[in-house]
Amino acid sequence: MASRSPRVAVLTALLAVLAALAGACGSPSPAPPVGASGDPAGPASPSASRTTHPGAGPVVVGPAPEDLREVNWAKTPTPGDFCGIPELLRFDSGNEVRATSTTWGTVRVYRSERFEYGDTDGDQRDEAVVYVGCRDTVTMNAQITSGYVVYARVGDDLAVLGSITPRRKDGAYPTLLTSAEFTPGGITVHERWFRPNDTHCCPSGDATTVWLREGDRLTPGTTRVIS
């Protein structure tokens, strides 16, 4: 049998190397699973920086007693997503904290001391709602936006179902949330909104939005303008 020429031998070896490289590139190793905290295979953590959105599903913030009226709210974190703050906020030393908003920079976030309770899903256990406001640090009193944060017992966990935010806006000033009422299947929120000619003191618009409880998610329904 005739021996190969040196040129044929070199070409054959080069083709073999190229085929091996192509096979390696075509079969990448799978990436490790990403946990809820954003780290590879990392467990979900109540203290991790997380962003919540209406309808995004529950965010666990701690264990839940049978009755949410027994929760130590002073030690319970609150999401700041309604004000562009990605992390959970803690009010250990009072009702107001400073935080960094991705929209407005440094802001002051205020949480009411008063929590409202009611049953939205008919399981004979109440959920909890608390008002949270976001203010600037320039005038020290100008409201930027506000929301109602909804807590519920999900399994054995205390979880945030979502943040209820204003739906109606027309004028230059931010819409005010004035009250939240528990109804079967959801929460009715009352809003006072500014028309273009309204002064800063006196919004003339009145509207309501029913936020629906769908499983462990909150979704806004149609906003009804009353005046």
Protein Blocks (a to p, Z undefined) as FASTA:
>chain_A
ZZddfklmmmmmmmmmmmmmmmmmmmccddddddfkopahiacdfkbccdddehiapadf
bdcdfblklpcfklpccdfklnopabdcdffkbcbdcdddfklopadddddfbdcdddfk
onopacdddddddddfklopacfbdcddddddehjaccdfbdcddfbdfblbdcddfbdc
ddehiacdddddddfklcfklccbdcddddddehjaccddddddfZZ
